[in-house]
């Protein structure tokens, strides 16, 4: 499970006409969008990581989904993408949350 976090709001302090009276100005709230990406491979030894005993051929054309309900199965509406010829995938423009 991967988590995209919400950035903290920033406050900028500037000096007014008198040095001893700082004025605070709140910058507008901004939401940064996140990306989740990776590569698929055939994990023959079930180690959970790529190792020399795993095939070096990429796993291309496979549909990858983000399990929004955290149930371990694809449901209509879950975002999907397809691996490229090198086995890479990417989900972009994601709001803060747990995926």
N, C-alpha and C positions, 0 to 999 in steps of 0.2 A: 504494500500500500504506500502510495506517495502522497505527500501533502504539499499544497501550494499555499504559502502564507500571505496574510494581508500585511502590506507595509504600514509602518507607523506614520502617524501624522507629524508633520514638522511645524514648529513655531519659530518665526524669525523675530528677533528683537532688534529694534532700531532706536537710535537716540532722537529725542525730540529737541526742541530749541534749547532746553536746559540739560546739561550733561547728567544731572542727578535724577532726572525723571525719564526712564526708558519707556518707550511705547511698544506694545506688542501687537503684531499683526499676524493673524492666522492665515496660513496658506491654504488654498482650497483643497478639499479632500481629493485625493487621486487614487485610483485603483490600478495597480500594475497587473498586467496579465502574464500568466505563466506558460511554460512549455514543458511537456513530459515527452521524452524521447528515449530510444534505446535500439538495441539490435536483437533479433531472434536468432537462435541457433538450436541445433538438435543436441540436447543434453543426454548423451547415451549413458554416462555413468551416474546420472542423477545427483551430481554434486551441487547444482544450483549456480555454478559459475562455468565459464568457458575454460576448457582444459585441452591439452594436446591430444587426448583420446577422443574428443568430439570431432565430428566431420568439419572440414574447413569450408564446405560449400554453404553459401548463404541460404537462408530460408526466405525465399521471395514469394510474393503474391499471397501472403497469409493475412487474414483480417484480424486486427487487434482492436479490442474495445476497452472502454473505461467503465468499470462496473459501478455505476452510481448508487445502486441500492446495496452494494457490498454483500451480494448473495452468492457470488461465485459462478453465476450464469449470465449469459447475454439476455437482455430484455429490450424490447422495442424502445427506441429513444436513447439508448446508451450511445455515446459518441464512438464512432469507428474510424479506422484508417487502415490502409493496406501497406505491407512491407514492400520496399523497393527492391531492385535487383540485387542489392547488397545485403538485404535482410533488415534494413533500418526502417524505423517508424517514428512518427512525430505527431503529437497533438499540440496545437498552438492556440493562443487566445483563450486560455483557461482562466476562469475566475478563481479566487482563493477558495480552497476547500480540500477535502481528502478524497483521493481518487483510488 
